Amino acid sequence: MDISLALEEELLFSYDSSAHSFFDSVFSEHLRGMSKTKADVVLNLCRLSAAEFALLERSRRPMRDARGPVDVGFSHAFFALAKTDSTIFGGSCIAARVLPTQNRDQLQHTFFVLFTGDGDKTRGYWDEYGTSLVEDRNYVVMLTDLADKYRQADLAAIPELAALDAAATGALHWQLLLLRAKLDICVGSSDEDIRSHLIHSKSLLLGMSEEASL
């Protein structure tokens, strides 16, 4: 499946034509000798990283309204390719060789976490749940725990950070939605399961938005 189309169908992200064209042109050249299954995994991971980069701009303003879609453009696609560790850069394409896989020992945290700080925040849940982190109940545990930690930081007490505090929980929902999708791609979840998990993650995002508006 093309994960960007699934994100667009759920009105979560909107990839403009320049982003689609960039990925198509680069990967048609560099992944030519790879099986379609492995090429799709690598391409979808980059598509999801592009969406994550787009969130950085969106996070500059409060996101509690949870309204999508978030626009993904050429610059986001470019940085996603430049920063990935799973594509065309010499000996760094471990992910391309082993994915998709259900073997936890072959999965590296860096395959589905873009920023090292987020890796530190989520590593404990990965260590505990492994590939079952994509399941609804385990995903909710991670999301709830991390949201509580953001709230406990009480950034609103610092005037200069009040806007960040207003956005933090919403941004967290968006980002973990993408992390979950990446892990789904890495373990080879079915298209049906990926869509089901996207819908579940979106429902939690919208539920958070409704609570914040009360």
N, C-alpha and C positions, 0 to 999 in steps of 0.2 A: 504494500500500500504506500501511497504518498502521504506522509504524516501532515504535510502542510495543507493538503486538501481537507483532511479530517478536522484540523484546527479551524480552517475557514468555514467549514460546514457548521461548526458549533459556534460561529461568530466570536471566536476567541482571538484570532490573529488574521491579518490580511496581508498576504505576500504580494508585492507589486510585480509587474512583469519583468522589471530589471533584475529582481532577486531570483525569480524562476529561470530567467535566461542565463544568468551567471552560473548557477548551479548546473544547469543542463550542459552548458558549453564546457565547463571545467571537468565535470565528471565523465562526460562522454569521451573525453580525451584520455584522462588519467586512470580510469577504472575499466578500460576496454577489455583487459585480459582477465577480469575478475568475474566470478559467477554472479548472476543477477541477484541472488539472495544476499550475498555479501555486499555487493555494490549498493543495494537498496538500504542495507543497515547503515553503511557509512554515510550515504547521502541523507538519510533521515536524521541521523545524529547531528549533522551539520545544519539541517533545516531547523531543528529544535534549538541548537545553539544560537542561530540567527535570531530566533524569536526571543531568546533570553537576553541577547544584546539589545534588542528593541525595548525590552522592559526597563533597561537602565534609563532611557529617555522618558519613558512613561512614568517612572517612579519619581520624577522630579515634582510631580503634583500628586495630591491625595488620590488614592485608588480605591477608597472604600465603596464607591458606587459600583465597582466591578464591571463597568460598561466596556464592552469590546466593540469592534475588534481593535487590537493593537497593530499598528502598521509596521510591516517588516520590509525594509528596502535594500538597495544594493549594498550600502555601507555595512549593514548588519550581516548580510551574506558574506561579504568580503572578510570581515573580522572573524566570522565563524570558521571560515576555511583556514585563515591564517593561524588561529589559535587551537585548532583541533589537534589531538594526538592520535587520530584514528584514520588518517587518509593517506596522503601521497608523499609524506616527508621521510624518505629514506627508511632507516631502521625503526622509525617510530610508529609504524602501522601495525602494531600488535593486535589492536582491536579488529582490523580488517582480516587478520588471519584466523582468529578464534571465534568471532561472532557470526551468527547468534549462537548462544550456548546457555544451557541450564546449569553447567558446571560452575559452581561458585568459586572454585579454586582458580578458574581461568578468567573470571571477571575481576577487573580492577576498578576501584572506586572512581578513578579519573576518567573511565569510559563514559560516565553519565553525570559527572559533576564538573561544571565549567570553572568555578572560582574556588580557590583553595580554602577560603574562609567558610564557604558553604560546605565544603568537604568536611571540615572539622566539625561543623554543627550536625551533620547528618551521619557521620561515620559510626556513631554508637548504634543507630537504628539499623544500619547496614550490617554491622557485626552481629546484632541480635536476630534480625529477621532474614537477612540474605535476600535471595530472589523473591521471597514471599512478601517483601516490602510493597510490591505492587497491589497486593490484595487489600480490599476495602478497609478491613478492620485494622490492619497494621499501618496502612497509610494514614488513617485517622489518628492513630496514636502519635505518630511522628508529627503530623500537622498540629495537633492540639498541644503537644508538649512544646514545640518550637514557638507557637503563637503565645503561649504563657510566658516563655522566656523573654520575648519581645516586650510584652506588657510589663513584666517585672522590671525591665530596664528603666521604665518611667521616663522616657525621653521628653515627654511633655513638660516635665519640671524645668527643663532648660529652654528658655524662649527661642533661642536660635535653632533648636532641634524639634520644635513643636510640629512643624510640617512633616518632618520625617516620621515622627511618632504616628501622625494621622495616616500616613501611607504604609507604615511598616507591616501591619497584619495583612492588608490587602496585597501588597507586593509579595509577601511570603506565600500566600495562596497561589498566586500566579506562577511563582518560581517553582514551587513544589509540584504543581501540575505538570510543568515541563520536565522536571527531574523524573517524575513517575513515568511519563511517556518515553523518556530516554531508556529507562530501565526495562520497560516493556519491549522496546526495540532490541535491546541487548540480549534479552533472554528468548527472543523469538516468539513473543505472545501472538496469538491469532489476531487477525483484523477485528474480529468480533470483541475479543477481550480488550484490545486497545481502545476501541470506541466506547465500550462500557466503562472503562476506567476514566476516559476523558469526560464522559457525561457525569460520572460520580464526582470527579474533581470539580467540574463546573458547578454542580449543585451545591457543593460545600462553599465555593466562592460566592455564589449568589446568596446563599443563606447567611454568610458573614456580612454581606452588604445590607441585607434586610435588617439584621440585628443592629448594625451600626446606625441605621437611619431612624430607629425607634427613639 
